[in-house]
Amino acid sequence: MSFALEQLFFLKATAFFVPVWIPPNPMFVWIPHLFGTQTSSFAWSETIETFAIAASAWIVAARIRDKEAS
């Protein structure tokens, strides 16, 4: 919990430690699993949840970038 709070309150300091080249790894985990178990509702729900979280993070990052640029 404290680690998540530190990331929230010290966003710029935390973002400094994350390299730009890191791919969205959770998507690379769930996509192969999804194709291996196409009938698994767990695999589908986790894949959709991962995509939603990744999309939300990209939207927030774009808004922060646009706000800092203006």
C-alpha positions as CSV (number, residue, x, y, z in Angstrom):
1,M,0.0,0.0,0.0
2,S,2.7,2.5,0.9
3,F,4.5,1.7,-2.4
4,A,1.4,2.6,-4.4
5,L,0.9,5.8,-2.3
6,E,4.5,6.8,-3.0
7,Q,3.9,6.4,-6.7
8,L,0.8,8.5,-6.5
9,F,2.3,11.4,-4.5
10,F,5.7,11.4,-6.1
11,L,4.6,10.8,-9.7
12,K,7.4,12.7,-11.4
13,A,10.1,11.2,-9.2
14,T,8.8,7.7,-9.8
15,A,8.3,8.2,-13.6
16,F,12.0,9.1,-13.8
17,F,12.9,5.5,-12.9
18,V,10.7,3.9,-15.6
19,P,12.5,3.6,-19.0
20,V,10.6,4.6,-22.0
21,W,11.3,1.4,-23.9
22,I,9.5,-0.9,-21.4
23,P,6.6,-2.5,-23.3
24,P,3.2,-3.1,-21.7
25,N,4.3,-6.5,-20.4
26,P,0.9,-7.7,-18.9
27,M,-0.6,-7.6,-22.4
28,F,2.2,-9.9,-23.6
29,V,1.4,-12.3,-20.8
30,W,-2.4,-12.6,-21.3
31,I,-2.6,-12.6,-25.2
32,P,-0.8,-16.0,-25.6
33,H,-2.8,-17.4,-22.6
34,L,-6.0,-16.2,-24.2
35,F,-5.3,-18.0,-27.5
36,G,-4.2,-21.2,-25.7
37,T,-7.5,-21.3,-23.6
38,Q,-10.1,-19.6,-25.8
39,T,-13.0,-20.9,-23.8
40,S,-11.7,-19.7,-20.4
41,S,-13.7,-16.9,-19.1
42,F,-10.9,-16.1,-16.7
43,A,-8.5,-15.5,-19.6
44,W,-11.0,-13.3,-21.4
45,S,-11.8,-11.2,-18.3
46,E,-8.1,-10.8,-17.4
47,T,-7.2,-9.8,-21.0
48,I,-10.0,-7.2,-21.2
49,E,-9.1,-5.9,-17.7
50,T,-5.4,-5.6,-18.7
51,F,-6.3,-3.7,-21.9
52,A,-8.6,-1.4,-20.0
53,I,-5.9,-0.6,-17.4
54,A,-3.2,-0.1,-20.1
55,A,-5.5,2.2,-22.1
56,S,-6.3,4.2,-19.0
57,A,-2.6,4.6,-18.2
58,W,-1.9,5.8,-21.8
59,I,-4.7,8.4,-21.6
60,V,-3.5,9.7,-18.2
61,A,0.1,9.9,-19.5
62,A,-1.0,11.8,-22.6
63,R,-3.0,14.2,-20.6
64,I,-0.1,14.9,-18.3
65,R,2.3,15.3,-21.2
66,D,-0.2,17.7,-22.9
67,K,-0.6,19.7,-19.7
68,E,3.1,20.0,-19.2
69,A,3.7,21.1,-22.8
70,S,1.2,23.9,-22.6
